[in-house]
Amino acid sequence: MSTKRFADHIAAPSARAVFAALCVFTLGVGLTPKAAADERDKKTIVTFSAPVEVPGKALPAGTYVFKLLDSSSNRNIVQIFDKDEKQLLATILAIPDYRLKPSDKPVIRFEERASGAPEAIKAFFYPGDDYGLQFVYPHDKAVQLAKRTKQNVLSMPNDMAQNNMAPATSASDSSVQAMKNTEVTGVNPAGEPIDMVVVILAAPEK
């Protein structure tokens, strides 16, 4: 069992043009295993050199811990903590997102951004997995992202946004259960609703 850590910074503004072209980033030059961790929770430590956006929150540049709280179904719950894991910053609903070829390093995919706006995280892939976790955004934010990036974005009702900030400690918490049972759809670049399957069954990431 191991914790995957990558110490180098990502999402630097100077690399924006590269990010827009690739829309997928392998994070880290090296990975340092730590025997105390549990791979079942996909614990990964990542440092961002610029602000990033996740459902319900914008994260300033810094180091964060991503962990999987629950993966008992096709509705996964990802939690983001500060680097010391003393403060829970966000609890996020995510849907499996598949790759044709697993990476040996963590990968985070971003939505393109408008000038001056933080990168919005679209999906997270753990090393060695052929599937990742595509984040589900509250409807109004999903519409903004879809129009801005010209891509389909997963969407949930706006009232679910309050659960992104709830202090959930287990998969049985009411805020987690609400997200796992909510309706998930998609939004196309015109801001129109589409079926979730249209988003998920897009060509797998290579």
Buried (B, 14 or more C-beta within 10 A) or exposed (E): EBBBBBBEBBBEEEBBEEBBEEBBBBBBEEBEEEEEBEBEBBBBBBBBBBBBBBBBBEBEBBBBBBBBBBBEEEBBBBBBBBEEEEEBBBBBBBBBBBBEEBBEBBBBBBBBBEEEBBBBBBBBBBBEBBBBBBBBBBBEBBBBBBBBBEBBBBBBEEEBBEBBBBEBEEEEBEBBBBBBEBEBBBBBBEEEEBEBEEBBEBEEBE
